[in-house]
Amino acid sequence: MRLILASASPRRHELLRQIGVEFDVEAVDIDETPEVDESPLDYVRRMAEEKAKACWSNQRHDNAVAIIGSDTSVIIDGEILGKPANFHAAEAMLKRLSGRAHQVMTSVCLLVGDAGSNSSPAIDCQVVTTDVYFKPVDEQQIAAYWHSGEPQDKAGSYGIQGFGALLVERIDGSYSAVVGLPLAEVGEMLKKVGIATWQITKAEM
């Protein structure tokens, strides 16, 4: 079965390769505006599902196909922090996160079906929430971090897999989910539909 990742994120590409999965990439472009009164949980789940469905609608061949859609959002005080439009937006976000805990919600939706049939694909969605605890961050650190170029395309204005790790005191939950994909959950989802990942065998232990 062909596996497609509906994301241009190099971080998600690296995470899937990390667990030994072969896949193609077909990025999609959807409207990521939250709906009125939409909860963060509903938002991240909807985003992942809409990305997977948008990719599914582009399939024209007759093969069985599995599609992964995913979304990662940074949440504080019940509010979704998106990608910063400029330095001042990033500064405001990082000051808000400074010395506090926030949540990172990552959703994964797996669509599986025959792209050549008229039947709807099966869909499996999960949302993983990780608590992230920031160190206190001052204005000089924020300015230096912005000029590194790293915050500019990151939800919440930081990337835990890069220089942003220096801002994080600890996490409670899935590290890979904060980066972009909860690998333990993704591995189980793929296993259920017959897509192999790398496995530890007793002979290797």
C-alpha positions as CSV (number, residue, x, y, z in Angstrom):
1,M,0.0,0.0,0.0
2,R,1.3,3.4,-0.9
3,L,1.7,5.8,2.0
4,I,1.5,9.6,1.4
5,L,2.3,12.3,3.9
6,A,0.2,15.4,3.2
7,S,2.7,17.8,4.6
8,A,5.7,19.9,3.3
9,S,7.2,19.9,6.8
10,P,10.8,18.7,6.8
11,R,10.4,17.8,10.5
12,R,7.6,15.4,9.7
13,H,9.5,13.9,6.9
14,E,12.5,13.2,9.2
15,L,10.3,11.7,11.9
16,L,8.6,9.2,9.5
17,R,12.0,8.2,8.1
18,Q,13.2,7.7,11.7
19,I,10.8,4.8,12.1
20,G,11.7,3.2,8.8
21,V,8.6,4.0,6.8
22,E,8.7,4.5,3.1
23,F,6.4,7.3,1.9
24,D,5.7,9.9,-0.7
25,V,5.0,13.6,0.0
26,E,2.1,15.5,-1.5
27,A,1.7,18.7,0.4
28,V,-1.7,20.4,0.4
29,D,-2.8,24.0,0.9
30,I,-5.9,24.6,3.0
31,D,-7.5,27.4,5.0
32,E,-6.1,27.1,8.5
33,T,-8.3,29.8,10.1
34,P,-10.0,28.6,13.3
35,E,-13.8,28.7,13.3
36,V,-15.7,30.9,15.7
37,D,-15.7,29.4,19.2
38,E,-13.8,26.3,17.9
39,S,-11.8,24.6,20.7
40,P,-8.1,24.0,20.2
41,L,-8.8,20.2,20.3
42,D,-11.5,20.4,17.6
43,Y,-9.3,22.7,15.6
44,V,-6.2,20.5,15.5
45,R,-8.3,17.4,14.7
46,R,-10.2,19.3,11.9
47,M,-6.9,20.6,10.4
48,A,-5.4,17.1,10.2
49,E,-8.5,15.6,8.7
50,E,-9.0,18.3,6.2
51,K,-5.3,18.0,5.0
52,A,-5.7,14.3,4.6
53,K,-9.0,14.6,2.7
54,A,-7.6,17.4,0.5
55,C,-4.8,15.0,-0.5
56,W,-7.2,12.1,-1.0
57,S,-9.3,14.2,-3.4
58,N,-6.2,14.6,-5.6
59,Q,-5.7,10.8,-6.0
60,R,-6.7,9.5,-9.5
61,H,-5.0,6.1,-9.6
62,D,-6.6,2.7,-8.8
63,N,-4.2,1.7,-6.0
64,A,-4.9,1.3,-2.3
65,V,-3.5,4.3,-0.6
66,A,-3.0,5.5,3.0
67,I,-2.7,9.3,3.7
68,I,-1.4,11.0,6.8
69,G,-2.6,14.5,7.6
70,S,-1.3,16.2,10.7
71,D,-1.4,19.5,12.6
72,T,0.6,20.8,15.5
73,S,-0.7,23.8,17.6
74,V,0.7,25.6,20.6
75,I,-1.9,26.4,23.2
76,I,-1.7,28.7,26.2
77,D,-4.7,29.9,28.3
78,G,-7.0,28.1,25.9
79,E,-5.7,30.2,22.9
80,I,-4.0,28.9,19.8
81,L,-0.7,30.5,19.0
82,G,0.0,30.4,15.3
83,K,3.1,31.3,13.3
84,P,4.4,34.8,13.9
85,A,3.9,37.4,11.2
86,N,6.8,39.5,12.3
87,F,9.3,40.0,15.2
88,H,6.8,41.8,17.4
89,A,4.3,38.9,17.1
90,A,7.0,36.4,18.0
91,E,8.2,38.6,20.9
92,A,4.7,38.8,22.3
93,M,4.3,35.0,22.0
94,L,7.6,34.2,23.6
95,K,7.0,36.7,26.5
96,R,3.7,35.0,27.1
97,L,5.3,31.5,27.2
98,S,8.2,32.7,29.3
99,G,8.4,30.9,32.7
100,R,5.1,29.1,32.2
101,A,3.6,25.8,31.1
102,H,1.7,25.5,27.8
103,Q,0.3,22.7,25.7
104,V,1.3,21.4,22.3
105,M,-1.5,19.5,20.6
106,T,-0.6,17.3,17.6
107,S,-3.3,15.6,15.6
108,V,-2.8,12.7,13.2
109,C,-5.5,11.5,10.8
110,L,-4.9,8.4,8.6
111,L,-7.1,7.9,5.6
112,V,-7.1,4.4,4.0
113,G,-8.9,3.3,0.9
114,D,-8.9,2.5,-2.8
115,A,-8.4,5.8,-4.7
116,G,-10.2,4.3,-7.7
117,S,-13.4,3.4,-6.0
118,N,-16.4,5.5,-5.1
119,S,-16.5,4.5,-1.5
120,S,-15.3,6.8,1.2
121,P,-12.0,6.0,2.8
122,A,-11.7,4.7,6.4
123,I,-10.4,7.4,8.8
124,D,-8.5,7.1,12.1
125,C,-7.7,10.3,14.0
126,Q,-5.8,10.8,17.3
127,V,-4.8,13.9,19.2
128,V,-1.7,13.8,21.5
129,T,-1.2,16.6,24.0
130,T,2.2,17.4,25.6
131,D,2.8,19.9,28.4
132,V,5.9,22.1,27.8
133,Y,7.5,24.1,30.5
134,F,9.5,27.2,29.4
135,K,12.4,28.8,31.3
136,P,12.1,32.5,31.9
137,V,13.2,34.3,28.7
138,D,14.3,37.9,28.5
139,E,14.1,40.4,25.7
140,Q,17.7,40.0,24.7
141,Q,17.3,36.2,24.3
142,I,14.1,36.7,22.3
143,A,15.8,39.1,19.9
144,A,18.8,36.8,19.4
145,Y,16.5,33.8,18.9
146,W,14.4,35.7,16.3
147,H,17.6,36.7,14.4
148,S,18.6,33.0,14.2
149,G,15.7,32.6,11.8
150,E,14.2,29.6,13.6
151,P,11.0,31.1,15.0
152,Q,9.7,32.5,11.8
153,D,7.8,29.5,10.5
154,K,7.0,27.8,13.8
155,A,3.8,27.6,15.7
156,G,4.2,29.5,19.0
157,S,7.5,31.0,17.6
158,Y,9.8,28.2,18.7
159,G,11.1,24.9,17.6
160,I,12.0,22.4,20.3
161,Q,14.2,20.4,17.9
162,G,16.5,23.4,17.3
163,F,17.8,26.3,19.2
164,G,14.4,26.5,20.9
165,A,15.4,23.6,23.1
166,L,17.4,26.1,25.1
167,L,14.1,27.8,26.1
168,V,12.5,24.6,27.4
169,E,12.9,23.5,31.0
170,R,11.1,20.1,30.6
171,I,8.2,18.4,28.9
172,D,5.5,16.0,30.1
173,G,4.5,13.8,27.2
174,S,5.6,13.0,23.7
175,Y,8.7,14.8,22.4
176,S,8.1,13.7,18.8
177,A,4.6,15.1,19.0
178,V,6.0,18.5,19.9
179,V,8.3,18.3,16.9
180,G,5.4,17.3,14.6
181,L,4.3,13.7,14.8
182,P,3.6,11.4,17.8
183,L,5.6,8.4,16.6
184,A,4.4,5.8,19.0
185,E,0.8,6.5,18.0
186,V,1.6,6.8,14.3
187,G,3.4,3.4,14.4
188,E,0.3,1.7,15.9
189,M,-2.0,3.4,13.4
190,L,0.2,2.2,10.5
191,K,0.5,-1.3,11.9
192,K,-3.3,-1.7,12.0
193,V,-3.5,-1.1,8.2
194,G,-0.6,-3.4,7.4
195,I,2.2,-0.8,6.8
196,A,5.4,-1.9,8.4
197,T,7.7,0.2,10.5
198,W,11.0,-0.8,11.9
199,Q,10.5,-3.2,14.8
200,I,12.7,-4.4,17.6
201,T,12.7,-8.2,17.6
202,K,13.7,-10.5,20.5
203,A,16.7,-11.6,18.5
204,E,18.0,-8.0,18.6
205,M,17.5,-7.6,22.4
